[in-house]
Amino acid sequence: PKTDRTQVMLRAARQSMRIVSTMRACRLPVYRLPAAYMCTEVKLPKKRPGYLSGYNMFVKEQSATMREASPELNQTDIMRKCGAAWKALSDADKEPYKAQAEADRPRIDALRAKWDEANRE
């Protein structure tokens, strides 16, 4: 089915990472895309970024593993299992995840500085 060019451009604007491939898929010339849509800069989050905890690092690692092991589970069940597994860990087992979170703080500090600069009133 033919797609209206403006609809393609709006869809591409919403999905900025897929601009060129969307244009090519609809067989529209890429060079005609306005420069405003060619955003290569990383967009800052709407909310000020917060620090990640050891629990967040644990969930990032475990949720992917659980999803592969049991694809029938929905997100709520996976999070329930992650929470139970975190509670079952000893303090010594939690320490590597807390260290990971601490090592990630400079990255978050840099993001926060950019966010503060962009949202200064």
Biopython code that builds the backbone (N, CA, C, O; Angstrom):
import numpy as np
from Bio.PDB.StructureBuilder import StructureBuilder

atoms = [
    (1, "PRO", "N", (0.827, -1.205, 0.000)),
    (1, "PRO", "CA", (0.000, 0.000, 0.000)),
    (1, "PRO", "C", (0.859, 1.252, 0.000)),
    (1, "PRO", "O", (1.905, 1.318, 0.647)),
    (2, "LYS", "N", (0.388, 2.240, -0.743)),
    (2, "LYS", "CA", (1.111, 3.508, -0.783)),
    (2, "LYS", "C", (0.877, 4.269, 0.511)),
    (2, "LYS", "O", (-0.211, 4.236, 1.085)),
    (3, "THR", "N", (1.925, 4.956, 0.958)),
    (3, "THR", "CA", (1.842, 5.718, 2.195)),
    (3, "THR", "C", (2.078, 7.189, 1.878)),
    (3, "THR", "O", (2.962, 7.528, 1.091)),
    (4, "ASP", "N", (1.298, 8.045, 2.485)),
    (4, "ASP", "CA", (1.458, 9.469, 2.287)),
    (4, "ASP", "C", (2.814, 9.915, 2.825)),
    (4, "ASP", "O", (3.233, 9.483, 3.898)),
    (5, "ARG", "N", (3.484, 10.764, 2.093)),
    (5, "ARG", "CA", (4.835, 11.193, 2.469)),
    (5, "ARG", "C", (4.851, 11.892, 3.829)),
    (5, "ARG", "O", (5.776, 11.681, 4.613)),
    (6, "THR", "N", (3.866, 12.702, 4.115)),
    (6, "THR", "CA", (3.861, 13.410, 5.402)),
    (6, "THR", "C", (3.691, 12.431, 6.558)),
    (6, "THR", "O", (4.291, 12.606, 7.618)),
    (7, "GLN", "N", (2.878, 11.409, 6.355)),
    (7, "GLN", "CA", (2.728, 10.401, 7.406)),
    (7, "GLN", "C", (4.046, 9.678, 7.648)),
    (7, "GLN", "O", (4.399, 9.391, 8.792)),
    (8, "VAL", "N", (4.768, 9.386, 6.582)),
    (8, "VAL", "CA", (6.065, 8.721, 6.705)),
    (8, "VAL", "C", (7.034, 9.610, 7.476)),
    (8, "VAL", "O", (7.772, 9.131, 8.337)),
    (9, "MET", "N", (7.032, 10.899, 7.166)),
    (9, "MET", "CA", (7.951, 11.822, 7.835)),
    (9, "MET", "C", (7.607, 11.963, 9.312)),
    (9, "MET", "O", (8.505, 12.033, 10.151)),
    (10, "LEU", "N", (6.323, 12.005, 9.638)),
    (10, "LEU", "CA", (5.937, 12.102, 11.039)),
    (10, "LEU", "C", (6.299, 10.834, 11.799)),
    (10, "LEU", "O", (6.776, 10.900, 12.932)),
    (11, "ARG", "N", (6.073, 9.680, 11.178)),
    (11, "ARG", "CA", (6.432, 8.414, 11.809)),
    (11, "ARG", "C", (7.946, 8.354, 12.028)),
    (11, "ARG", "O", (8.416, 7.896, 13.069)),
    (12, "ALA", "N", (8.690, 8.818, 11.043)),
    (12, "ALA", "CA", (10.144, 8.825, 11.154)),
    (12, "ALA", "C", (10.607, 9.783, 12.243)),
    (12, "ALA", "O", (11.592, 9.516, 12.931)),
    (13, "ALA", "N", (9.902, 10.894, 12.402)),
    (13, "ALA", "CA", (10.273, 11.846, 13.447)),
    (13, "ALA", "C", (10.063, 11.235, 14.826)),
    (13, "ALA", "O", (10.855, 11.467, 15.740)),
    (14, "ARG", "N", (8.988, 10.448, 14.976)),
    (14, "ARG", "CA", (8.730, 9.797, 16.257)),
    (14, "ARG", "C", (9.752, 8.711, 16.543)),
    (14, "ARG", "O", (10.087, 8.463, 17.702)),
    (15, "GLN", "N", (10.234, 8.081, 15.532)),
    (15, "GLN", "CA", (11.221, 7.018, 15.700)),
    (15, "GLN", "C", (12.525, 7.494, 15.075)),
    (15, "GLN", "O", (12.923, 7.011, 14.015)),
    (16, "SER", "N", (13.187, 8.436, 15.729)),
    (16, "SER", "CA", (14.328, 9.122, 15.125)),
    (16, "SER", "C", (15.478, 8.194, 14.763)),
    (16, "SER", "O", (16.294, 8.535, 13.907)),
    (17, "MET", "N", (15.559, 7.037, 15.394)),
    (17, "MET", "CA", (16.647, 6.120, 15.077)),
    (17, "MET", "C", (16.411, 5.379, 13.755)),
    (17, "MET", "O", (17.341, 4.797, 13.197)),
    (18, "ARG", "N", (15.162, 5.401, 13.252)),
    (18, "ARG", "CA", (14.838, 4.640, 12.053)),
    (18, "ARG", "C", (14.488, 5.530, 10.865)),
    (18, "ARG", "O", (13.805, 5.091, 9.940)),
    (19, "ILE", "N", (14.948, 6.767, 10.884)),
    (19, "ILE", "CA", (14.541, 7.719, 9.847)),
    (19, "ILE", "C", (14.907, 7.227, 8.450)),
    (19, "ILE", "O", (14.045, 7.113, 7.579)),
    (20, "VAL", "N", (16.164, 6.942, 8.247)),
    (20, "VAL", "CA", (16.623, 6.604, 6.909)),
    (20, "VAL", "C", (16.010, 5.289, 6.435)),
    (20, "VAL", "O", (15.589, 5.181, 5.284)),
    (21, "SER", "N", (15.957, 4.288, 7.317)),
    (21, "SER", "CA", (15.402, 3.009, 6.888)),
    (21, "SER", "C", (13.912, 3.121, 6.576)),
    (21, "SER", "O", (13.423, 2.446, 5.670)),
    (22, "THR", "N", (13.183, 3.960, 7.312)),
    (22, "THR", "CA", (11.765, 4.156, 7.028)),
    (22, "THR", "C", (11.578, 4.806, 5.658)),
    (22, "THR", "O", (10.711, 4.413, 4.878)),
    (23, "MET", "N", (12.401, 5.794, 5.390)),
    (23, "MET", "CA", (12.288, 6.474, 4.095)),
    (23, "MET", "C", (12.611, 5.511, 2.954)),
    (23, "MET", "O", (11.937, 5.510, 1.923)),
    (24, "ARG", "N", (13.638, 4.699, 3.144)),
    (24, "ARG", "CA", (14.012, 3.748, 2.096)),
    (24, "ARG", "C", (12.954, 2.663, 1.922)),
    (24, "ARG", "O", (12.687, 2.231, 0.801)),
    (25, "ALA", "N", (12.352, 2.222, 3.021)),
    (25, "ALA", "CA", (11.321, 1.186, 2.943)),
    (25, "ALA", "C", (10.116, 1.669, 2.146)),
    (25, "ALA", "O", (9.467, 0.882, 1.457)),
    (26, "CYS", "N", (9.822, 2.945, 2.238)),
    (26, "CYS", "CA", (8.696, 3.515, 1.483)),
    (26, "CYS", "C", (9.132, 4.042, 0.122)),
    (26, "CYS", "O", (8.358, 4.681, -0.592)),
    (27, "ARG", "N", (10.386, 3.762, -0.224)),
    (27, "ARG", "CA", (10.945, 4.151, -1.509)),
    (27, "ARG", "C", (10.882, 5.644, -1.763)),
    (27, "ARG", "O", (10.611, 6.095, -2.875)),
    (28, "LEU", "N", (11.140, 6.405, -0.698)),
    (28, "LEU", "CA", (11.212, 7.853, -0.828)),
    (28, "LEU", "C", (12.686, 8.250, -0.791)),
    (28, "LEU", "O", (13.478, 7.635, -0.077)),
    (29, "PRO", "N", (13.053, 9.269, -1.553)),
    (29, "PRO", "CA", (14.460, 9.673, -1.553)),
    (29, "PRO", "C", (14.865, 10.244, -0.191)),
    (29, "PRO", "O", (14.198, 11.126, 0.350)),
    (30, "VAL", "N", (15.951, 9.732, 0.340)),
    (30, "VAL", "CA", (16.398, 10.134, 1.670)),
    (30, "VAL", "C", (16.881, 11.571, 1.676)),
    (30, "VAL", "O", (16.736, 12.262, 2.684)),
    (31, "TYR", "N", (17.448, 12.034, 0.584)),
    (31, "TYR", "CA", (18.010, 13.387, 0.560)),
    (31, "TYR", "C", (16.943, 14.467, 0.701)),
    (31, "TYR", "O", (17.274, 15.616, 0.991)),
    (32, "ARG", "N", (15.669, 14.123, 0.501)),
    (32, "ARG", "CA", (14.605, 15.119, 0.629)),
    (32, "ARG", "C", (14.090, 15.284, 2.057)),
    (32, "ARG", "O", (13.259, 16.153, 2.319)),
    (33, "LEU", "N", (14.567, 14.475, 2.960)),
    (33, "LEU", "CA", (14.139, 14.575, 4.353)),
    (33, "LEU", "C", (14.670, 15.868, 4.948)),
    (33, "LEU", "O", (15.872, 16.119, 4.859)),
    (34, "PRO", "N", (13.823, 16.703, 5.556)),
    (34, "PRO", "CA", (14.294, 17.963, 6.129)),
    (34, "PRO", "C", (15.355, 17.728, 7.204)),
    (34, "PRO", "O", (15.336, 16.719, 7.909)),
    (35, "ALA", "N", (16.273, 18.675, 7.310)),
    (35, "ALA", "CA", (17.387, 18.555, 8.255)),
    (35, "ALA", "C", (16.891, 18.446, 9.694)),
    (35, "ALA", "O", (17.559, 17.844, 10.534)),
    (36, "ALA", "N", (15.723, 19.023, 9.986)),
    (36, "ALA", "CA", (15.189, 18.980, 11.348)),
    (36, "ALA", "C", (14.936, 17.555, 11.816)),
    (36, "ALA", "O", (14.983, 17.270, 13.013)),
    (37, "TYR", "N", (14.668, 16.658, 10.869)),
    (37, "TYR", "CA", (14.400, 15.273, 11.238)),
    (37, "TYR", "C", (15.673, 14.445, 11.387)),
    (37, "TYR", "O", (15.641, 13.356, 11.961)),
    (38, "MET", "N", (16.787, 14.952, 10.876)),
    (38, "MET", "CA", (18.045, 14.217, 10.942)),
    (38, "MET", "C", (18.755, 14.511, 12.260)),
    (38, "MET", "O", (19.782, 15.189, 12.282)),
    (39, "CYS", "N", (18.215, 14.011, 13.330)),
    (39, "CYS", "CA", (18.745, 14.251, 14.671)),
    (39, "CYS", "C", (19.689, 13.122, 15.045)),
    (39, "CYS", "O", (19.262, 11.983, 15.234)),
    (40, "THR", "N", (20.984, 13.440, 15.153)),
    (40, "THR", "CA", (21.948, 12.417, 15.547)),
    (40, "THR", "C", (22.336, 12.575, 17.012)),
    (40, "THR", "O", (22.980, 11.696, 17.585)),
    (41, "GLU", "N", (21.953, 13.679, 17.610)),
    (41, "GLU", "CA", (22.300, 13.944, 19.007)),
    (41, "GLU", "C", (21.424, 13.105, 19.930)),
    (41, "GLU", "O", (20.237, 12.911, 19.665)),
    (42, "VAL", "N", (22.008, 12.615, 21.003)),
    (42, "VAL", "CA", (21.265, 11.815, 21.971)),
    (42, "VAL", "C", (20.308, 12.729, 22.715)),
    (42, "VAL", "O", (20.708, 13.769, 23.238)),
    (43, "LYS", "N", (19.037, 12.334, 22.758)),
    (43, "LYS", "CA", (18.051, 13.150, 23.453)),
    (43, "LYS", "C", (18.129, 12.896, 24.946)),
    (43, "LYS", "O", (18.302, 11.761, 25.390)),
    (44, "LEU", "N", (18.000, 13.959, 25.707)),
    (44, "LEU", "CA", (18.018, 13.836, 27.157)),
    (44, "LEU", "C", (16.657, 13.363, 27.641)),
    (44, "LEU", "O", (15.640, 13.661, 27.015)),
    (45, "PRO", "N", (16.624, 12.631, 28.744)),
    (45, "PRO", "CA", (15.328, 12.189, 29.275)),
    (45, "PRO", "C", (14.499, 13.373, 29.761)),
    (45, "PRO", "O", (15.039, 14.436, 30.068)),
    (46, "LYS", "N", (13.182, 13.180, 29.830)),
    (46, "LYS", "CA", (12.300, 14.251, 30.284)),
    (46, "LYS", "C", (12.503, 14.551, 31.760)),
    (46, "LYS", "O", (12.469, 15.705, 32.187)),
    (47, "LYS", "N", (12.717, 13.480, 32.536)),
    (47, "LYS", "CA", (12.955, 13.658, 33.974)),
    (47, "LYS", "C", (14.453, 13.652, 34.237)),
    (47, "LYS", "O", (15.229, 13.085, 33.468)),
    (48, "ARG", "N", (14.843, 14.285, 35.321)),
    (48, "ARG", "CA", (16.249, 14.295, 35.710)),
    (48, "ARG", "C", (16.684, 12.870, 36.054)),
    (48, "ARG", "O", (16.017, 12.198, 36.840)),
    (49, "PRO", "N", (17.798, 12.399, 35.474)),
    (49, "PRO", "CA", (18.214, 11.018, 35.710)),
    (49, "PRO", "C", (18.562, 10.767, 37.179)),
    (49, "PRO", "O", (19.172, 11.606, 37.842)),
    (50, "GLY", "N", (18.166, 9.619, 37.658)),
    (50, "GLY", "CA", (18.470, 9.239, 39.036)),
    (50, "GLY", "C", (19.554, 8.183, 39.070)),
    (50, "GLY", "O", (19.842, 7.531, 38.066)),
    (51, "TYR", "N", (20.146, 8.025, 40.233)),
    (51, "TYR", "CA", (21.191, 7.015, 40.390)),
    (51, "TYR", "C", (20.561, 5.626, 40.434)),
    (51, "TYR", "O", (19.442, 5.448, 40.914)),
    (52, "LEU", "N", (21.303, 4.652, 39.925)),
    (52, "LEU", "CA", (20.853, 3.268, 39.966)),
    (52, "LEU", "C", (21.384, 2.612, 41.234)),
    (52, "LEU", "O", (22.484, 2.921, 41.692)),
    (53, "SER", "N", (20.602, 1.715, 41.787)),
    (53, "SER", "CA", (21.018, 0.998, 42.989)),
    (53, "SER", "C", (21.552, -0.381, 42.602)),
    (53, "SER", "O", (21.490, -0.791, 41.443)),
    (54, "GLY", "N", (22.068, -1.070, 43.590)),
    (54, "GLY", "CA", (22.520, -2.432, 43.361)),
    (54, "GLY", "C", (21.378, -3.310, 42.889)),
    (54, "GLY", "O", (21.564, -4.195, 42.055)),
    (55, "TYR", "N", (20.199, -3.059, 43.426)),
    (55, "TYR", "CA", (19.015, -3.817, 43.025)),
    (55, "TYR", "C", (18.716, -3.605, 41.539)),
    (55, "TYR", "O", (18.377, -4.554, 40.832)),
    (56, "ASN", "N", (18.842, -2.352, 41.062)),
    (56, "ASN", "CA", (18.609, -2.067, 39.645)),
    (56, "ASN", "C", (19.582, -2.838, 38.758)),
    (56, "ASN", "O", (19.196, -3.371, 37.718)),
    (57, "MET", "N", (20.831, -2.893, 39.169)),
    (57, "MET", "CA", (21.831, -3.635, 38.402)),
    (57, "MET", "C", (21.493, -5.134, 38.380)),
    (57, "MET", "O", (21.625, -5.797, 37.352)),
    (58, "PHE", "N", (21.060, -5.643, 39.519)),
    (58, "PHE", "CA", (20.676, -7.045, 39.627)),
    (58, "PHE", "C", (19.499, -7.348, 38.700)),
    (58, "PHE", "O", (19.507, -8.350, 37.986)),
    (59, "VAL", "N", (18.509, -6.493, 38.716)),
    (59, "VAL", "CA", (17.305, -6.700, 37.888)),
    (59, "VAL", "C", (17.660, -6.648, 36.403)),
    (59, "VAL", "O", (17.151, -7.449, 35.620)),
    (60, "LYS", "N", (18.531, -5.713, 36.006)),
    (60, "LYS", "CA", (18.947, -5.639, 34.601)),
    (60, "LYS", "C", (19.552, -6.960, 34.149)),
    (60, "LYS", "O", (19.256, -7.455, 33.061)),
    (61, "GLU", "N", (20.395, -7.516, 34.993)),
    (61, "GLU", "CA", (21.066, -8.761, 34.642)),
    (61, "GLU", "C", (20.112, -9.957, 34.679)),
    (61, "GLU", "O", (20.096, -10.771, 33.756)),
    (62, "GLN", "N", (19.334, -10.057, 35.725)),
    (62, "GLN", "CA", (18.503, -11.242, 35.937)),
    (62, "GLN", "C", (17.251, -11.276, 35.066)),
    (62, "GLN", "O", (16.815, -12.353, 34.661)),
    (63, "SER", "N", (16.668, -10.120, 34.773)),
    (63, "SER", "CA", (15.418, -10.128, 34.011)),
    (63, "SER", "C", (15.639, -10.673, 32.605)),
    (63, "SER", "O", (14.790, -11.388, 32.073)),
    (64, "ALA", "N", (16.777, -10.338, 32.002)),
    (64, "ALA", "CA", (17.067, -10.868, 30.669)),
    (64, "ALA", "C", (17.225, -12.386, 30.726)),
    (64, "ALA", "O", (16.740, -13.104, 29.852)),
    (65, "THR", "N", (17.906, -12.861, 31.759)),
    (65, "THR", "CA", (18.113, -14.297, 31.919)),
    (65, "THR", "C", (16.784, -15.008, 32.151)),
    (65, "THR", "O", (16.526, -16.060, 31.565)),
    (66, "MET", "N", (15.948, -14.436, 33.002)),
    (66, "MET", "CA", (14.651, -15.050, 33.296)),
    (66, "MET", "C", (13.735, -15.047, 32.080)),
    (66, "MET", "O", (12.975, -15.989, 31.857)),
    (67, "ARG", "N", (13.818, -13.978, 31.299)),
    (67, "ARG", "CA", (12.971, -13.873, 30.102)),
    (67, "ARG", "C", (13.354, -14.952, 29.087)),
    (67, "ARG", "O", (12.490, -15.534, 28.431)),
    (68, "GLU", "N", (14.665, -15.213, 28.964)),
    (68, "GLU", "CA", (15.106, -16.262, 28.045)),
    (68, "GLU", "C", (14.717, -17.648, 28.554)),
    (68, "GLU", "O", (14.322, -18.517, 27.776)),
    (69, "ALA", "N", (14.832, -17.846, 29.870)),
    (69, "ALA", "CA", (14.531, -19.151, 30.453)),
    (69, "ALA", "C", (13.031, -19.452, 30.431)),
    (69, "ALA", "O", (12.630, -20.594, 30.204)),
    (70, "SER", "N", (12.201, -18.431, 30.665)),
    (70, "SER", "CA", (10.748, -18.624, 30.714)),
    (70, "SER", "C", (10.054, -17.539, 29.901)),
    (70, "SER", "O", (9.581, -16.560, 30.479)),
    (71, "PRO", "N", (9.979, -17.678, 28.592)),
    (71, "PRO", "CA", (9.364, -16.631, 27.773)),
    (71, "PRO", "C", (7.868, -16.444, 28.015)),
    (71, "PRO", "O", (7.301, -15.423, 27.625)),
    (72, "GLU", "N", (7.229, -17.416, 28.652)),
    (72, "GLU", "CA", (5.783, -17.292, 28.896)),
    (72, "GLU", "C", (5.460, -16.339, 30.042)),
    (72, "GLU", "O", (4.312, -15.921, 30.190)),
    (73, "LEU", "N", (6.464, -15.988, 30.859)),
    (73, "LEU", "CA", (6.222, -15.081, 31.989)),
    (73, "LEU", "C", (6.030, -13.656, 31.496)),
    (73, "LEU", "O", (6.699, -13.209, 30.564)),
    (74, "ASN", "N", (5.103, -12.949, 32.136)),
    (74, "ASN", "CA", (4.942, -11.541, 31.794)),
    (74, "ASN", "C", (5.883, -10.704, 32.678)),
    (74, "ASN", "O", (6.540, -11.233, 33.575)),
    (75, "GLN", "N", (5.935, -9.410, 32.413)),
    (75, "GLN", "CA", (6.874, -8.520, 33.109)),
    (75, "GLN", "C", (6.629, -8.503, 34.623)),
    (75, "GLN", "O", (7.587, -8.469, 35.396)),
    (76, "THR", "N", (5.391, -8.525, 35.048)),
    (76, "THR", "CA", (5.067, -8.504, 36.476)),
    (76, "THR", "C", (5.630, -9.729, 37.185)),
    (76, "THR", "O", (6.206, -9.618, 38.267)),
    (77, "ASP", "N", (5.462, -10.889, 36.576)),
    (77, "ASP", "CA", (5.977, -12.116, 37.186)),
    (77, "ASP", "C", (7.501, -12.118, 37.237)),
    (77, "ASP", "O", (8.094, -12.573, 38.215)),
    (78, "ILE", "N", (8.123, -11.614, 36.193)),
    (78, "ILE", "CA", (9.588, -11.536, 36.177)),
    (78, "ILE", "C", (10.080, -10.633, 37.300)),
    (78, "ILE", "O", (11.031, -10.972, 38.004)),
    (79, "MET", "N", (9.431, -9.481, 37.465)),
    (79, "MET", "CA", (9.843, -8.560, 38.527)),
    (79, "MET", "C", (9.606, -9.168, 39.907)),
    (79, "MET", "O", (10.400, -8.959, 40.823)),
    (80, "ARG", "N", (8.530, -9.908, 40.055)),
    (80, "ARG", "CA", (8.260, -10.594, 41.325)),
    (80, "ARG", "C", (9.372, -11.578, 41.653)),
    (80, "ARG", "O", (9.855, -11.642, 42.783)),
    (81, "LYS", "N", (9.766, -12.342, 40.643)),
    (81, "LYS", "CA", (10.827, -13.325, 40.851)),
    (81, "LYS", "C", (12.168, -12.645, 41.131)),
    (81, "LYS", "O", (12.946, -13.118, 41.959)),
    (82, "CYS", "N", (12.433, -11.545, 40.444)),
    (82, "CYS", "CA", (13.678, -10.805, 40.691)),
    (82, "CYS", "C", (13.705, -10.279, 42.121)),
    (82, "CYS", "O", (14.732, -10.361, 42.794)),
    (83, "GLY", "N", (12.583, -9.740, 42.586)),
    (83, "GLY", "CA", (12.510, -9.228, 43.958)),
    (83, "GLY", "C", (12.732, -10.324, 44.980)),
    (83, "GLY", "O", (13.444, -10.123, 45.964)),
    (84, "ALA", "N", (12.132, -11.476, 44.758)),
    (84, "ALA", "CA", (12.309, -12.598, 45.675)),
    (84, "ALA", "C", (13.761, -13.085, 45.670)),
    (84, "ALA", "O", (14.318, -13.413, 46.717)),
    (85, "ALA", "N", (14.366, -13.127, 44.477)),
    (85, "ALA", "CA", (15.760, -13.570, 44.372)),
    (85, "ALA", "C", (16.699, -12.581, 45.061)),
    (85, "ALA", "O", (17.675, -12.989, 45.690)),
    (86, "TRP", "N", (16.408, -11.278, 44.944)),
    (86, "TRP", "CA", (17.236, -10.260, 45.601)),
    (86, "TRP", "C", (17.149, -10.389, 47.116)),
    (86, "TRP", "O", (18.157, -10.286, 47.815)),
    (87, "LYS", "N", (15.947, -10.615, 47.616)),
    (87, "LYS", "CA", (15.783, -10.778, 49.064)),
    (87, "LYS", "C", (16.504, -12.018, 49.577)),
    (87, "LYS", "O", (16.986, -12.038, 50.709)),
    (88, "ALA", "N", (16.577, -13.051, 48.743)),
    (88, "ALA", "CA", (17.223, -14.297, 49.154)),
    (88, "ALA", "C", (18.748, -14.200, 49.159)),
    (88, "ALA", "O", (19.416, -15.015, 49.796)),
    (89, "LEU", "N", (19.305, -13.205, 48.451)),
    (89, "LEU", "CA", (20.760, -13.060, 48.407)),
    (89, "LEU", "C", (21.310, -12.584, 49.745)),
    (89, "LEU", "O", (20.661, -11.819, 50.459)),
    (90, "SER", "N", (22.505, -13.041, 50.074)),
    (90, "SER", "CA", (23.172, -12.550, 51.288)),
    (90, "SER", "C", (23.828, -11.204, 50.965)),
    (90, "SER", "O", (23.935, -10.815, 49.801)),
    (91, "ASP", "N", (24.262, -10.503, 52.014)),
    (91, "ASP", "CA", (24.911, -9.202, 51.801)),
    (91, "ASP", "C", (26.182, -9.348, 50.967)),
    (91, "ASP", "O", (26.499, -8.478, 50.157)),
    (92, "ALA", "N", (26.908, -10.445, 51.165)),
    (92, "ALA", "CA", (28.124, -10.670, 50.389)),
    (92, "ALA", "C", (27.810, -10.867, 48.910)),
    (92, "ALA", "O", (28.575, -10.425, 48.052)),
    (93, "ASP", "N", (26.700, -11.519, 48.604)),
    (93, "ASP", "CA", (26.308, -11.730, 47.215)),
    (93, "ASP", "C", (25.783, -10.446, 46.570)),
    (93, "ASP", "O", (25.861, -10.285, 45.352)),
    (94, "LYS", "N", (25.258, -9.546, 47.373)),
    (94, "LYS", "CA", (24.735, -8.281, 46.851)),
    (94, "LYS", "C", (25.857, -7.282, 46.570)),
    (94, "LYS", "O", (25.674, -6.339, 45.800)),
    (95, "GLU", "N", (27.005, -7.486, 47.189)),
    (95, "GLU", "CA", (28.096, -6.516, 47.104)),
    (95, "GLU", "C", (28.560, -6.217, 45.667)),
    (95, "GLU", "O", (28.777, -5.046, 45.356)),
    (96, "PRO", "N", (28.726, -7.214, 44.771)),
    (96, "PRO", "CA", (29.162, -6.876, 43.401)),
    (96, "PRO", "C", (28.179, -5.964, 42.663)),
    (96, "PRO", "O", (28.585, -5.102, 41.883)),
    (97, "TYR", "N", (26.905, -6.160, 42.915)),
    (97, "TYR", "CA", (25.896, -5.316, 42.261)),
    (97, "TYR", "C", (25.946, -3.890, 42.808)),
    (97, "TYR", "O", (25.771, -2.925, 42.064)),
    (98, "LYS", "N", (26.183, -3.768, 44.103)),
    (98, "LYS", "CA", (26.312, -2.435, 44.701)),
    (98, "LYS", "C", (27.558, -1.736, 44.176)),
    (98, "LYS", "O", (27.547, -0.525, 43.956)),
    (99, "ALA", "N", (28.638, -2.499, 43.975)),
    (99, "ALA", "CA", (29.866, -1.922, 43.413)),
    (99, "ALA", "C", (29.645, -1.466, 41.975)),
    (99, "ALA", "O", (30.160, -0.424, 41.569)),
    (100, "GLN", "N", (28.884, -2.236, 41.203)),
    (100, "GLN", "CA", (28.537, -1.849, 39.832)),
    (100, "GLN", "C", (27.774, -0.528, 39.831)),
    (100, "GLN", "O", (28.038, 0.361, 39.021)),
    (101, "ALA", "N", (26.833, -0.422, 40.748)),
    (101, "ALA", "CA", (26.024, 0.800, 40.824)),
    (101, "ALA", "C", (26.897, 1.990, 41.189)),
    (101, "ALA", "O", (26.719, 3.086, 40.657)),
    (102, "GLU", "N", (27.827, 1.776, 42.082)),
    (102, "GLU", "CA", (28.732, 2.855, 42.500)),
    (102, "GLU", "C", (29.634, 3.264, 41.337)),
    (102, "GLU", "O", (29.928, 4.448, 41.170)),
    (103, "ALA", "N", (30.070, 2.305, 40.541)),
    (103, "ALA", "CA", (30.926, 2.594, 39.388)),
    (103, "ALA", "C", (30.158, 3.338, 38.288)),
    (103, "ALA", "O", (30.765, 4.016, 37.459)),
    (104, "ASP", "N", (28.848, 3.213, 38.279)),
    (104, "ASP", "CA", (28.007, 3.860, 37.261)),
    (104, "ASP", "C", (27.688, 5.312, 37.614)),
    (104, "ASP", "O", (27.186, 6.057, 36.772)),
    (105, "ARG", "N", (27.972, 5.716, 38.839)),
    (105, "ARG", "CA", (27.622, 7.066, 39.285)),
    (105, "ARG", "C", (28.229, 8.184, 38.431)),
    (105, "ARG", "O", (27.528, 9.158, 38.153)),
    (106, "PRO", "N", (29.507, 8.097, 37.997)),
    (106, "PRO", "CA", (30.046, 9.191, 37.160)),
    (106, "PRO", "C", (29.278, 9.389, 35.856)),
    (106, "PRO", "O", (29.108, 10.521, 35.401)),
    (107, "ARG", "N", (28.816, 8.301, 35.256)),
    (107, "ARG", "CA", (28.021, 8.415, 34.028)),
    (107, "ARG", "C", (26.719, 9.163, 34.298)),
    (107, "ARG", "O", (26.311, 10.027, 33.521)),
    (108, "ILE", "N", (26.074, 8.819, 35.409)),
    (108, "ILE", "CA", (24.820, 9.491, 35.770)),
    (108, "ILE", "C", (25.089, 10.962, 36.119)),
    (108, "ILE", "O", (24.292, 11.838, 35.782)),
    (109, "ASP", "N", (26.214, 11.228, 36.796)),
    (109, "ASP", "CA", (26.572, 12.614, 37.112)),
    (109, "ASP", "C", (26.726, 13.445, 35.843)),
    (109, "ASP", "O", (26.274, 14.589, 35.787)),
    (110, "ALA", "N", (27.368, 12.866, 34.817)),
    (110, "ALA", "CA", (27.531, 13.571, 33.545)),
    (110, "ALA", "C", (26.179, 13.818, 32.886)),
    (110, "ALA", "O", (25.938, 14.904, 32.359)),
    (111, "LEU", "N", (25.291, 12.818, 32.911)),
    (111, "LEU", "CA", (23.946, 12.991, 32.357)),
    (111, "LEU", "C", (23.172, 14.059, 33.113)),
    (111, "LEU", "O", (22.464, 14.867, 32.512)),
    (112, "ARG", "N", (23.309, 14.058, 34.432)),
    (112, "ARG", "CA", (22.613, 15.058, 35.244)),
    (112, "ARG", "C", (23.109, 16.468, 34.932)),
    (112, "ARG", "O", (22.324, 17.414, 34.863)),
    (113, "ALA", "N", (24.426, 16.595, 34.745)),
    (113, "ALA", "CA", (24.986, 17.913, 34.429)),
    (113, "ALA", "C", (24.435, 18.424, 33.097)),
    (113, "ALA", "O", (24.070, 19.593, 32.974)),
    (114, "LYS", "N", (24.378, 17.523, 32.091)),
    (114, "LYS", "CA", (23.805, 17.917, 30.789)),
    (114, "LYS", "C", (22.326, 18.283, 30.952)),
    (114, "LYS", "O", (21.856, 19.266, 30.380)),
    (115, "TRP", "N", (21.603, 17.487, 31.733)),
    (115, "TRP", "CA", (20.187, 17.730, 31.917)),
    (115, "TRP", "C", (19.963, 19.068, 32.629)),
    (115, "TRP", "O", (19.087, 19.844, 32.246)),
    (116, "ASP", "N", (20.766, 19.328, 33.671)),
    (116, "ASP", "CA", (20.643, 20.600, 34.400)),
    (116, "ASP", "C", (20.944, 21.784, 33.497)),
    (116, "ASP", "O", (20.278, 22.817, 33.574)),
    (117, "GLU", "N", (21.949, 21.632, 32.640)),
    (117, "GLU", "CA", (22.308, 22.701, 31.713)),
    (117, "GLU", "C", (21.170, 22.967, 30.719)),
    (117, "GLU", "O", (20.852, 24.119, 30.423)),
    (118, "ALA", "N", (20.571, 21.909, 30.215)),
    (118, "ALA", "CA", (19.495, 22.050, 29.235)),
    (118, "ALA", "C", (18.209, 22.570, 29.841)),
    (118, "ALA", "O", (17.427, 23.229, 29.156)),
    (119, "ASN", "N", (17.972, 22.285, 31.119)),
    (119, "ASN", "CA", (16.713, 22.662, 31.754)),
    (119, "ASN", "C", (16.844, 23.786, 32.773)),
    (119, "ASN", "O", (16.009, 23.941, 33.664)),
    (120, "ARG", "N", (17.899, 24.556, 32.623)),
    (120, "ARG", "CA", (18.076, 25.709, 33.519)),
    (120, "ARG", "C", (17.045, 26.779, 33.168)),
    (120, "ARG", "O", (16.824, 27.078, 31.994)),
    (121, "GLU", "N", (16.435, 27.337, 34.168)),
    (121, "GLU", "CA", (15.405, 28.368, 33.905)),
    (121, "GLU", "C", (15.893, 29.735, 34.270)),
    (121, "GLU", "O", (15.161, 30.714, 34.115)),
]
sb = StructureBuilder()
sb.init_structure("model")
sb.init_model(0)
sb.init_chain("A")
sb.init_seg("    ")
for serial, (resi, resn, name, xyz) in enumerate(atoms, 1):
    if name == "N":
        sb.init_residue(resn, " ", resi, " ")
    sb.init_atom(name, np.array(xyz, "f"), 0.0, 1.0, " ", f" {name:<3s}", serial, name[0])
structure = sb.get_structure()
